[in-house]
Amino acid sequence: MNDKKIAKLQIGNVELENNIILGPMAGLTDRAFRIICEKFNPGLVVTEMISSRALFYGDEKTKKLLDTTGEKRPIAVQIFGSDTDSMAYSAKFICDNYDIDIIDINMGCPAPKIVKNGDGSKLLLDTNKVYDITKSVSKNSRVPVTVKIRKGWDSEHITAVENAKAIEQAGASAITVHGRTRAEFYSGVADWDIIKKVKENVNIPVIGNGDIKTVYDAKKIIEQTGCDRNNGLKSKLRKSLDI
Ligand SMILES: Cc1cc2nc3c(=O)[nH]c(=O)nc-3n(C[C@H](O)[C@H](O)[C@H](O)COP(=O)(O)O)c2cc1C
């Protein structure tokens, strides 16, 4: 790909060299995996999801997941939880003790053991909570905060647009939208139209997610949804970056 065609992406004060981001995957995107992925030059990589409650209680095993020593930058740490105090604590603890670039909040995990505690995608049913958690993490973080959501909880609760607006108002610098509901888990086809709708309703960058398996899928999702373009950039700058 011609250099000029590679779209840079600005997330708060962090500039990504390109708009291809390695999705967080618990049990997979550990340090060794992320280092292997460096070869493919992703614009950003994200850790596995990390429990804010475990950090709050000082769990040493959980702290090991925060080790990104020697890895290429920028790097985001993903945290999950539904209690504003432990989420705020984790944001401050991570910023004070680790050299990371972005804090991402998981509001999409569908796993029963996560949603039974009110965490992950369960939050998608409570927009006020989505706002409060994003706000408390943003207030306690010296790095930009991003949030990863799903289309909604199920076909009766398609909440992506209202939640995305709350997330933007609460101070987040970007939103990732996985185009499936919690009820769908990882099945079926991701709905990219919902990503387009979110993109039309917020001014922060929107990262499209779901069913991106090839470079052609990546191009297609950008064309179809307008995601990964940074509205915040002045049009002249955008033109010069060709995005
Ligand atoms: C094994 C596995 C673990 C995952 N762990 C996380 C996670 O820790 N945090 C997160 O936000 N998403 C997680 N995801 C979701 C992915 O980041 C991504 O949103 C999803 O796989 C997109 O759908 P696709 O498989 O159609 O590309 C996980 C997915 C898989 C398959």
The ligand as a Gaussian input file, in Angstrom:
#p B3LYP/6-31G(d) Opt

LIG

0 1
 C      -11.131000     -15.637000      22.311000
 C      -11.635000     -14.236000      22.304000
 C      -11.362000     -13.400000      23.367000
 C      -11.837000     -12.089000      23.375000
 N      -11.515000     -11.259000      24.424000
 C      -11.892000      -9.956000      24.390000
 C      -11.471000      -9.051000      25.394000
 O      -10.741000      -9.403000      26.338000
 N      -11.892000      -7.765000      25.301000
 C      -12.695000      -7.337000      24.267000
 O      -13.050000      -6.155000      24.239000
 N      -13.082000      -8.162000      23.304000
 C      -12.694000      -9.456000      23.330000
 N      -13.056000     -10.287000      22.302000
 C      -13.843000      -9.749000      21.164000
 C      -12.936000      -9.312000      20.020000
 O      -12.045000      -8.275000      20.430000
 C      -13.778000      -8.779000      18.858000
 O      -14.626000      -7.749000      19.301000
 C      -14.651000      -9.833000      18.212000
 O      -13.974000     -11.059000      18.063000
 C      -15.051000      -9.272000      16.838000
 O      -15.704000     -10.164000      16.087000
 P      -15.043000     -11.051000      14.892000
 O      -14.578000     -12.263000      15.596000
 O      -16.200000     -11.216000      13.990000
 O      -13.927000     -10.257000      14.265000
 C      -12.620000     -11.608000      22.283000
 C      -12.894000     -12.461000      21.204000
 C      -12.416000     -13.752000      21.205000
 C      -12.734000     -14.642000      20.023000

